[in-house]
């Protein structure tokens, strides 16, 4: 399946890892969705993708996702 990428942002972390956040539309016609992909940089700087997940381009869903990420981030660490 082919996609039109509407917009993309990258978030680097670790030594050579990244997250790609993008808004895409399946071609020729399809519903716009949001995509989060995990990957790494090769020694020559090229991006390689490992896994991805897509979810609805829905404001309520995105707001709930952001809220839950903030809750998880703010939760106290527990030592086991």
CORJO-V169577 format. One record per residue. RES is the residue in one small letter. D_LAST is the distance of its C-alpha to the last C-alpha in whole Angstrom. Layout:
((RES,D_LAST) (RES,D_LAST))
This chain:
((x,45) (x,46) (x,44) (x,46) (x,43) (x,44) (x,41) (x,38) (x,36) (x,33) (x,30) (x,29) (x,26) (x,24) (x,27) (x,29) (x,28) (x,29) (x,29) (x,32) (x,33) (x,36) (x,39) (x,41) (x,44) (x,45) (x,48) (x,51) (x,50) (x,46) (x,44) (x,42) (x,38) (x,36) (x,34) (x,30) (x,30) (x,28) (x,30) (x,30) (x,33) (x,35) (x,37) (x,40) (x,38) (x,39) (x,36) (x,35) (x,33) (x,30) (x,29) (x,30) (x,30) (x,33) (x,33) (x,36) (x,38) (x,37) (x,37) (x,35) (x,33) (x,32) (x,32) (x,29) (x,27) (x,27) (x,26) (x,23) (x,22) (x,22) (x,20) (x,17) (x,18) (x,18) (x,15) (x,13) (x,10) (x,6) (x,4) (x,0))
